[in-house]
C-alpha cells in the first residue's frame, strides 16, 4: 500500500505544484473559508478552498478578491500566470448551489479544484455538476466528499469519476451525514473498496477529513491510506477566517468535544434553514439554545431567544450564548488563534516528527 500511496501523493502534488507534501487542505467552510483564508493556506504550501457564500452570487466577488491576493504572492502568481488557473479551490453544497451561476464564474476564474458535497439527488446530482465543471474549466480537478463506503463506490463507478475523494468521518464539525463512522475505521475500508487491486495509475487519491486537528491525527490517517488531510475546525481559529470574534473565542475555549458537541438539526432550524436534504445534520458546540431544547422549551420561544442573542454581536456566542458554533469533536485540541500559514507549517512539520518517532518504537 505504501508504494501506491506514494504514487498518488506525487500525482496530486504534480497537479498542484505550489504545494508541499504532506498535503494540508483547508476545508470549504460556508462563509468562514473566504478568499483570505484560502489564499493564505495555499501560500503556505497547502491547498485552500473557498466555501459557499451566503448566496450563490457571492462566488464572483470572492474569486475576484482571491485573484487580487494571489497576484501579490510570487509563488502563487507564477503558477496562476503560467497555467491561467487560480491556485485555490472552491467548494459547493450542490443542493443549495446554482449551477448556471457557478459555471459562468468558474469559467471566468478557473480555480484548480472544485469540491462537491451534500447533493439532494445523490450521485446523479454530483455527476451533473462534475460534467459541467469539466466542460467550462478544463484542467480543474473535481473533488467529491463522501461519508460512507457505499457513496465512495458510487462516485468511483460513475461516468464522471472524481479526481479526488474526500473521505469525511463522523467527528467532523458542521454539516455531514447523520449516520457515519469515525475516520479511523472509515478511511481504510474506503481505501480497500476503491483502490485495492487497481493498477497504480487508476488509484484515486483519498483526502481524510473529520476530526483532524493537529499532527498526530494527520500522521495517523496518512498511515491508514490518505494522500493528504483536510481540516475545517482547526482553521476556525485562523486569523484569516471570516468569523465572528465570539464564535472564535468559543472554539478556543471549548474542550472535551465528545461531550460538549451535539449532532442536531436544531441549530439549522434556529438559523432559519429547514431545507437540508434528508439524512444530513450538523455538529455544533453545546450552548443555551441546546440546553433549552433538552428542557423542552418550545421551539418558537427558543428561536425568539436566538434572534435576540444575534443582536448582541460577539456576546451572542459562547458556552452560555445561543448562537450556533459549528465544530468537530477534536475541538479541545484547538487552543489558540494563529495565522493559517503557521497552522499549515505546524501540522506538516509535526507529521514528520510523529512518523519518525513511530519508526523508533
C-alpha positions as CSV (number, residue, x, y, z in Angstrom):
1,X,0.0,0.0,0.0
2,X,2.9,2.4,0.8
3,X,4.1,2.4,-2.8
4,X,0.6,3.1,-4.1
5,X,0.1,6.0,-1.7
6,X,3.4,7.5,-2.6
7,X,2.3,7.4,-6.3
8,X,-1.0,9.2,-5.5
9,X,0.9,11.8,-3.5
10,X,3.2,12.5,-6.4
11,X,0.3,12.6,-8.8
12,X,-1.6,15.1,-6.6
13,X,1.4,17.3,-5.9
14,X,2.2,17.4,-9.6
15,X,-1.3,18.9,-10.3
16,X,-0.8,21.5,-7.5
17,X,2.9,22.3,-7.9
18,X,2.9,25.1,-5.3
19,X,2.0,22.6,-2.6
20,X,4.3,20.6,-0.3
21,X,3.8,17.0,0.9
22,X,2.2,16.0,3.2
23,X,-0.7,18.0,1.7
24,X,-2.7,20.1,4.1
25,X,-6.1,21.2,2.8
26,X,-8.4,23.9,4.1
27,X,-12.0,22.7,4.0
28,X,-14.6,24.9,2.2
29,X,-16.5,26.0,5.3
30,X,-19.5,28.1,4.4
31,X,-18.8,31.8,4.6
32,X,-15.9,31.3,7.1
33,X,-13.5,30.0,4.5
34,X,-13.2,33.1,2.4
35,X,-10.5,34.4,0.0
36,X,-8.0,35.5,2.6
37,X,-8.1,32.1,4.4
38,X,-7.9,30.0,1.1
39,X,-5.0,32.1,-0.3
40,X,-3.1,32.0,3.0
41,X,-3.3,28.2,3.1
42,X,-2.1,27.8,-0.5
43,X,0.6,30.4,0.1
44,X,1.9,28.2,2.9
45,X,2.2,25.2,0.5
46,X,-1.3,23.8,1.2
47,X,-4.5,23.9,-0.8
48,X,-7.1,26.3,0.4
49,X,-10.7,26.2,-0.6
50,X,-13.2,29.0,-0.6
51,X,-16.5,27.8,0.9
52,X,-20.1,28.6,-0.3
53,X,-21.2,32.1,0.4
54,X,-24.4,33.2,1.9
55,X,-25.7,33.4,-1.7
56,X,-24.5,31.8,-5.0
57,X,-23.9,35.4,-6.2
58,X,-21.1,35.7,-3.6
59,X,-18.8,33.5,-5.6
60,X,-17.7,36.0,-8.2
61,X,-16.6,38.7,-5.7
62,X,-14.9,36.1,-3.6
63,X,-12.9,34.8,-6.5
64,X,-12.1,38.3,-7.7
65,X,-10.7,39.1,-4.2
66,X,-8.7,35.8,-4.2
67,X,-7.2,36.7,-7.6
68,X,-6.0,40.0,-6.3
69,X,-4.4,38.4,-3.2
70,X,-2.8,35.7,-5.4
71,X,-1.3,38.5,-7.6
72,X,0.7,39.7,-4.7
73,X,2.2,36.3,-3.9
74,X,5.3,35.5,-6.0
75,X,4.9,31.7,-5.9
76,X,1.1,31.7,-6.4
77,X,1.1,34.4,-9.1
78,X,3.7,32.4,-11.1
79,X,1.5,29.4,-11.2
80,X,-1.6,31.4,-12.0
81,X,0.0,33.3,-14.9
82,X,1.7,30.2,-16.3
83,X,-1.4,28.0,-16.1
84,X,-4.2,30.5,-16.3
85,X,-5.7,29.0,-13.2
86,X,-6.1,30.1,-9.6
87,X,-4.0,28.0,-7.1
88,X,-7.0,27.6,-4.8
89,X,-10.2,25.5,-4.8
90,X,-13.9,26.3,-4.5
91,X,-16.5,24.2,-2.5
92,X,-20.2,23.8,-3.3
93,X,-23.1,22.4,-1.4
94,X,-24.8,21.2,-4.6
95,X,-28.3,21.0,-3.1
96,X,-28.2,24.8,-2.4
97,X,-26.0,25.9,-5.4
98,X,-26.9,27.5,-8.7
99,X,-25.1,25.5,-11.4
100,X,-25.6,28.2,-14.1
101,X,-24.2,31.0,-11.9
102,X,-21.3,28.7,-10.7
103,X,-20.5,27.7,-14.3
104,X,-20.2,31.3,-15.5
105,X,-17.9,32.3,-12.6
106,X,-15.8,29.1,-12.7
107,X,-15.2,29.6,-16.5
108,X,-14.0,33.1,-15.8
109,X,-11.6,32.4,-12.9
110,X,-10.7,28.7,-13.3
111,X,-9.8,27.5,-9.8
112,X,-7.6,24.5,-9.6
113,X,-10.1,22.3,-7.8
114,X,-13.9,22.1,-7.2
115,X,-15.1,20.3,-4.1
116,X,-18.7,19.0,-4.3
117,X,-20.8,17.7,-1.5
118,X,-24.3,17.4,0.0
119,X,-26.4,16.5,-3.0
120,X,-30.2,16.2,-2.7
121,X,-30.3,13.7,-5.6
122,X,-27.3,11.6,-4.7
123,X,-24.6,10.7,-7.2
124,X,-26.8,11.7,-10.2
125,X,-26.7,15.3,-9.0
126,X,-22.9,15.2,-8.4
127,X,-22.4,13.8,-11.9
128,X,-24.3,16.8,-13.4
129,X,-22.2,19.2,-11.5
130,X,-18.9,17.4,-12.3
131,X,-19.7,17.2,-16.0
132,X,-20.5,20.9,-16.2
133,X,-17.3,21.9,-14.2
134,X,-15.2,19.9,-16.6
135,X,-16.9,21.4,-19.6
136,X,-16.2,25.0,-18.5
137,X,-12.9,24.5,-16.7
138,X,-10.6,22.2,-18.5
139,X,-7.8,21.2,-16.1
140,X,-9.8,21.8,-12.9
141,X,-9.9,18.7,-10.8
142,X,-13.2,17.5,-9.3
143,X,-13.2,16.5,-5.6
144,X,-16.2,14.7,-4.2
145,X,-16.8,14.4,-0.4
146,X,-18.2,11.0,0.7
147,X,-19.3,9.8,4.2
148,X,-19.6,6.1,3.5
149,X,-18.1,3.2,1.7
150,X,-21.3,2.9,-0.4
151,X,-21.1,6.5,-1.6
152,X,-17.4,6.2,-2.3
153,X,-18.1,3.2,-4.5
154,X,-20.9,5.1,-6.3
155,X,-18.7,8.0,-7.0
156,X,-15.9,5.9,-8.4
157,X,-18.3,3.8,-10.5
158,X,-19.9,6.8,-12.2
159,X,-19.2,8.2,-15.6
160,X,-17.9,11.4,-14.0
161,X,-15.3,9.6,-11.8
162,X,-13.8,12.2,-9.4
163,X,-10.1,13.1,-9.5
164,X,-10.1,13.1,-5.7
165,X,-12.3,11.6,-2.9
166,X,-12.6,13.4,0.4
167,X,-13.5,10.8,3.0
168,X,-15.3,12.5,5.9
169,X,-15.5,10.8,9.2
170,X,-18.3,11.4,11.7
171,X,-16.2,13.5,14.1
172,X,-16.4,16.4,11.6
173,X,-17.9,19.7,12.6
174,X,-20.6,21.4,10.7
175,X,-22.7,19.6,8.2
176,X,-22.3,15.9,7.4
177,X,-24.3,12.7,7.2
178,X,-26.4,12.0,10.3
179,X,-25.1,8.4,10.3
180,X,-21.4,7.7,9.8
181,X,-18.2,6.2,11.1
182,X,-15.1,7.7,12.5
183,X,-12.2,8.3,10.1
184,X,-10.0,5.6,11.7
185,X,-12.4,2.9,10.5
186,X,-14.0,4.6,7.5
187,X,-10.8,5.5,5.7
188,X,-9.1,2.1,5.4
189,X,-12.4,0.5,4.4
190,X,-12.9,3.1,1.7
191,X,-9.3,2.5,0.5
192,X,-9.9,-1.2,0.2
193,X,-13.2,-0.7,-1.6
194,X,-12.0,1.8,-4.2
195,X,-8.2,1.2,-4.6
196,X,-7.2,-2.3,-3.6
197,X,-6.4,-4.4,-6.6
198,X,-6.3,-1.5,-9.0
199,X,-3.3,-0.8,-11.1
200,X,-1.4,2.1,-9.6
201,X,-2.3,4.6,-12.3
202,X,-6.0,4.2,-11.7
203,X,-5.9,4.6,-7.9
204,X,-7.7,7.7,-6.6
205,X,-6.1,10.0,-4.0
206,X,-8.0,10.0,-0.7
207,X,-8.1,13.1,1.4
208,X,-9.1,12.4,5.1
209,X,-11.4,14.7,6.9
210,X,-13.4,14.8,10.1
211,X,-11.7,15.2,13.5
212,X,-8.2,16.0,12.3
213,X,-6.8,19.0,14.3
214,X,-3.1,18.5,14.5
215,X,-0.1,16.5,13.5
216,X,-0.9,13.3,15.5
217,X,-4.3,12.8,13.8
218,X,-2.8,13.8,10.5
219,X,0.0,11.3,10.7
220,X,-2.4,8.5,11.7
221,X,-4.7,9.0,8.6
222,X,-1.6,9.1,6.3
223,X,-0.7,5.6,7.7
224,X,-4.2,4.5,7.1
225,X,-4.2,5.3,3.4
226,X,-4.8,9.1,3.0
227,X,-2.9,11.1,0.4
228,X,-3.5,14.3,2.4
229,X,-5.6,15.8,5.2
230,X,-8.4,18.3,5.2
231,X,-9.1,20.4,8.3
232,X,-12.1,22.7,8.9
233,X,-12.4,23.2,12.7
234,X,-8.7,23.9,13.1
235,X,-8.9,26.8,10.7
236,X,-11.8,28.3,12.6
237,X,-9.0,29.6,14.8
238,X,-7.1,31.1,11.9
239,X,-6.6,34.9,11.8
240,X,-7.7,34.9,8.2
241,X,-11.0,33.2,8.9
242,X,-14.2,35.2,8.2
243,X,-15.6,34.6,11.7
244,X,-17.3,36.4,14.5
245,X,-14.9,37.0,17.4
246,X,-17.4,35.4,19.8
247,X,-17.6,32.3,17.7
248,X,-13.8,32.1,17.5
249,X,-13.4,32.5,21.3
250,X,-15.9,29.7,21.9
251,X,-13.9,27.5,19.6
252,X,-10.6,28.2,21.5
253,X,-12.2,27.9,25.0
254,X,-14.1,24.6,24.3
255,X,-12.9,21.2,25.3
256,X,-14.0,17.5,25.5
257,X,-15.8,17.6,22.2
258,X,-17.3,14.1,22.6
259,X,-19.4,15.5,25.4
260,X,-19.7,19.2,24.5
261,X,-20.7,18.9,20.9
262,X,-24.0,17.5,19.6
263,X,-25.3,16.4,16.2
264,X,-28.7,18.0,15.5
265,X,-30.9,20.0,13.1
266,X,-31.7,22.4,15.9
267,X,-29.0,25.0,15.0
268,X,-30.0,24.9,11.4
269,X,-33.7,25.5,12.3
270,X,-32.8,28.3,14.6
271,X,-30.9,30.0,11.8
272,X,-34.0,29.6,9.5
273,X,-32.5,26.7,7.5
274,X,-35.0,23.9,7.2
275,X,-34.4,22.6,3.7
276,X,-31.2,20.5,4.1
277,X,-31.5,17.1,2.3
278,X,-32.8,14.2,4.3
279,X,-30.1,12.3,6.2
280,X,-27.9,15.4,7.0
281,X,-27.5,17.3,10.2
282,X,-24.7,19.4,11.8
283,X,-22.4,19.1,14.7
284,X,-22.0,22.1,17.0
285,X,-21.0,23.1,20.5
286,X,-23.5,22.8,23.3
287,X,-24.9,26.2,24.4
288,X,-28.0,27.6,26.0
289,X,-30.1,27.0,22.9
290,X,-29.4,23.3,23.1
291,X,-30.0,23.2,26.8
292,X,-33.4,24.8,26.5
293,X,-34.2,22.4,23.7
294,X,-33.4,19.5,26.0
295,X,-35.5,21.0,28.8
296,X,-38.5,21.1,26.4
297,X,-38.6,24.8,25.7
298,X,-41.0,25.3,22.7
299,X,-39.1,25.9,19.5
300,X,-40.7,29.3,18.8
301,X,-39.6,30.6,22.2
302,X,-36.1,29.2,21.6
303,X,-35.9,30.9,18.3
304,X,-37.1,34.2,19.8
305,X,-34.2,34.0,22.2
306,X,-31.8,33.1,19.4
307,X,-32.8,36.2,17.4
308,X,-32.4,38.3,20.5
309,X,-28.9,36.9,21.0
310,X,-28.0,37.6,17.4
311,X,-28.4,41.3,18.1
312,X,-25.8,41.2,20.9
313,X,-22.9,40.7,18.5
314,X,-20.0,38.7,19.9
315,X,-21.8,38.2,23.2
316,X,-24.4,36.0,21.4
317,X,-21.8,33.2,21.2
318,X,-20.2,31.1,23.8
319,X,-20.9,28.3,26.2
320,X,-23.6,30.5,27.8
321,X,-24.6,32.1,24.5
322,X,-27.2,30.9,22.0
323,X,-25.6,31.3,18.5
324,X,-24.6,28.2,16.5
325,X,-20.9,27.3,16.9
326,X,-20.3,24.5,14.4
327,X,-17.2,22.5,15.4
328,X,-15.9,18.9,15.4
329,X,-15.2,16.6,18.4
330,X,-11.5,17.4,18.3
331,X,-12.3,21.0,19.5
332,X,-10.2,20.5,22.7
333,X,-7.1,20.3,20.6
334,X,-7.6,23.8,19.2
335,X,-6.1,26.0,21.9
336,X,-5.1,29.3,20.2
337,X,-5.6,31.6,17.3
338,X,-2.8,31.5,14.7
339,X,-2.1,32.5,11.2
340,X,-3.3,30.0,8.6
341,X,0.3,29.6,7.3
342,X,1.5,28.9,10.8
343,X,-1.1,26.2,11.2
344,X,-0.2,24.5,7.9
345,X,3.5,24.5,8.7
346,X,3.0,23.3,12.3
347,X,0.9,20.3,11.2
348,X,3.0,19.5,8.2
349,X,6.3,19.6,10.1
350,X,4.8,17.8,13.0
351,X,3.7,14.9,10.9
352,X,7.4,14.2,10.1
353,X,8.3,14.2,13.7
354,X,5.4,11.9,14.7
355,X,6.2,9.4,11.9
356,X,9.9,9.5,12.8
357,X,9.1,8.7,16.4
358,X,6.9,5.8,15.5
359,X,9.7,4.3,13.4
360,X,11.9,4.3,16.5
361,X,9.4,2.3,18.5
